[in-house]
Amino acid sequence: MKHYILTIFLFLMMIRGIDIHAQTPYGDQPLANTYSIVAYDPETGNMGVAVQSHWFSVGTIVSWGEAGVGVIATQSFVNVSFGPRGLELLKKGLSPQEVVDRLLSTDEGREVRQLAVLDKQGRVAVHTGNNCIPDAGHIAGDGYSVQANMMINDKVWPAMSKAFESAEGALAERMMAALKAAENAGGDIRGKQSAALLVVRGEATGNLWEDRLVDIQIADHPEPLKELERILKVHRAYGHMNNGDLAIEQGDHKLALEEYGKAEKMFPENLEMKYWHAVSLVNIGMMEDAIPVFHEIFKQDNNWKLLTPRIVGVGLLDVDKEELEEILNVK
């Protein structure tokens, strides 16, 4: 009863605009009422967590993950320590359910917590405290769980579950579908402010920059999910750009052309993608196709024209003096 009265009291303070996260019986813990998903891709072994909330920079407190270990979402009246502590317990060989039980066993605020844990085997455990602000609930499925609290209705997490199970494509895009379904079903009763998406490898390489496949934070935006989806698309496009750069390093100009072309197709107005596509055309002997692309770029931004002789000097553009002058449109 004490916890229930506390929940109502804090809720009333919140809707009156009073700071409820500064002083609570559970310490200095942020109120990240939200919806989230933790999920596993059986084809790749990758694991992910995605979240949206009406709270600033929600991903920095709710979503946690480590390659070769697992992912965690800790929310409602957030005990942020559940993230790093939970990952350490997974490393020690505890199952997700054992991790949840261990973390909650000594937590006086367990009834206002919401916690989801998924390990590298795709096993999942989830907890929704009895005093999480309604509507609140969760669904644990095969290799995923969805959880939500302080929603406008009880349709949100079922919609997330259905969307994730029916979505196709990479794990990040499937989790994105779940977040969009949550918003379409009504979402957070307060609205929206921030979102985050994290995908880590199922097996660690030992290099953090390789182990985190997707790591996107939208800290404060009027349409956080739309922005998250846009940035995910940019991330995919620049993945092709990176592949193109690697191909150039290895002297495979045909592959570079393919990768830069894929990136440019996704963002046809992006000058950098156009530029390196044109460079690759030249390097495989398609000068006539490349020149109009260069000239179009130079008309929009002369700095690319200034750059071009410099990349000749370091061997990235394979042209002689006359060909360079033709590219630069020297009369």
Rosetta blueprint (number, residue, H / E / L):
1 M L
2 K H
3 H H
4 Y H
5 I H
6 L H
7 T H
8 I H
9 F H
10 L H
11 F H
12 L H
13 M H
14 M H
15 I H
16 R L
17 G L
18 I L
19 D L
20 I L
21 H L
22 A L
23 Q L
24 T L
25 P L
26 Y L
27 G L
28 D L
29 Q L
30 P L
31 L E
32 A E
33 N L
34 T E
35 Y E
36 S E
37 I E
38 V E
39 A E
40 Y E
41 D L
42 P L
43 E L
44 T L
45 G L
46 N L
47 M E
48 G E
49 V E
50 A E
51 V E
52 Q E
53 S E
54 H L
55 W L
56 F L
57 S L
58 V L
59 G H
60 T H
61 I H
62 V H
63 S E
64 W E
65 G E
66 E E
67 A L
68 G L
69 V L
70 G E
71 V E
72 I E
73 A E
74 T E
75 Q E
76 S E
77 F E
78 V L
79 N L
80 V L
81 S L
82 F H
83 G H
84 P H
85 R H
86 G H
87 L H
88 E H
89 L H
90 L H
91 K H
92 K L
93 G L
94 L L
95 S L
96 P H
97 Q H
98 E H
99 V H
100 V H
101 D H
102 R H
103 L H
104 L H
105 S H
106 T L
107 D L
108 E L
109 G L
110 R H
111 E H
112 V H
113 R E
114 Q E
115 L E
116 A E
117 V E
118 L E
119 D E
120 K L
121 Q L
122 G L
123 R L
124 V E
125 A E
126 V E
127 H E
128 T E
129 G L
130 N L
131 N L
132 C L
133 I L
134 P L
135 D L
136 A L
137 G E
138 H E
139 I E
140 A E
141 G E
142 D L
143 G L
144 Y E
145 S E
146 V E
147 Q E
148 A E
149 N L
150 M L
151 M E
152 I L
153 N L
154 D L
155 K L
156 V H
157 W H
158 P H
159 A H
160 M H
161 S H
162 K H
163 A H
164 F H
165 E H
166 S H
167 A L
168 E L
169 G L
170 A L
171 L H
172 A H
173 E H
174 R H
175 M H
176 M H
177 A H
178 A H
179 L H
180 K H
181 A H
182 A H
183 E H
184 N H
185 A L
186 G L
187 G L
188 D E
189 I L
190 R L
191 G L
192 K L
193 Q L
194 S E
195 A E
196 A E
197 L E
198 L E
199 V E
200 V E
201 R L
202 G L
203 E L
204 A L
205 T L
206 G L
207 N L
208 L H
209 W H
210 E H
211 D H
212 R E
213 L E
214 V E
215 D E
216 I E
217 Q E
218 I E
219 A L
220 D L
221 H L
222 P L
223 E L
224 P H
225 L H
226 K H
227 E H
228 L H
229 E H
230 R H
231 I H
232 L H
233 K H
234 V H
235 H H
236 R H
237 A H
238 Y H
239 G H
240 H H
241 M H
242 N H
243 N H
244 G H
245 D H
246 L H
247 A H
248 I H
249 E H
250 Q L
251 G L
252 D L
253 H H
254 K H
255 L H
256 A H
257 L H
258 E H
259 E H
260 Y H
261 G H
262 K H
263 A H
264 E H
265 K H
266 M H
267 F L
268 P L
269 E L
270 N L
271 L H
272 E H
273 M H
274 K H
275 Y H
276 W H
277 H H
278 A H
279 V H
280 S H
281 L H
282 V H
283 N H
284 I L
285 G L
286 M L
287 M H
288 E H
289 D H
290 A H
291 I H
292 P H
293 V H
294 F H
295 H H
296 E H
297 I H
298 F H
299 K H
300 Q H
301 D L
302 N L
303 N H
304 W H
305 K H
306 L H
307 L H
308 T H
309 P H
310 R H
311 I H
312 V H
313 G H
314 V L
315 G L
316 L L
317 L L
318 D L
319 V L
320 D L
321 K H
322 E H
323 E H
324 L H
325 E H
326 E H
327 I H
328 L L
329 N L
330 V L
331 K L
